[in-house]
């Protein structure tokens, strides 16, 4: 869905808010969850707006999940100013380890976030998996045998 900005008619904005809320609710991420960056390739304009960017294979903690815009389309007006012409709706993550300035192209004060597709949930081991890993159970490991008394 491409949005032309935040000045939509009130009814459309209310409908969009319901869709955004539902999309966030169904997101595979939650606040406090650890995630790993799987895409750190950014368009050149990103480096001008963001102060901190995630790096491939690094682990981060989700600070907040919110709706926002991504893949913006910019135009240059008659006064040679760069203006936002449109963008796609997206689910954005804010990360505990990275903080960025507010979106300068939005009338709503909100920190610049990262598309959720750039991250994958960090798989957490269950207690049983951790225990099996520690003692080698179920991994084709040789069972422990007591050392013969004569070998000491």
Buried (B, 14 or more C-beta within 10 A) or exposed (E): EEBEBBEEEEEEEEEBEEEBEEBBEEBEBEEEBBBBBEEEEBEEEEEEBBEEBBEEEEEBBBBEBBBBBBEBEEEEEEEEEEEBBBBBBBBBBBBEEBEBEEBEBBEEEBBBBBBBEBBBEEEEEEEEEEEBEEEEEEEEEEEEEEEEEEEE
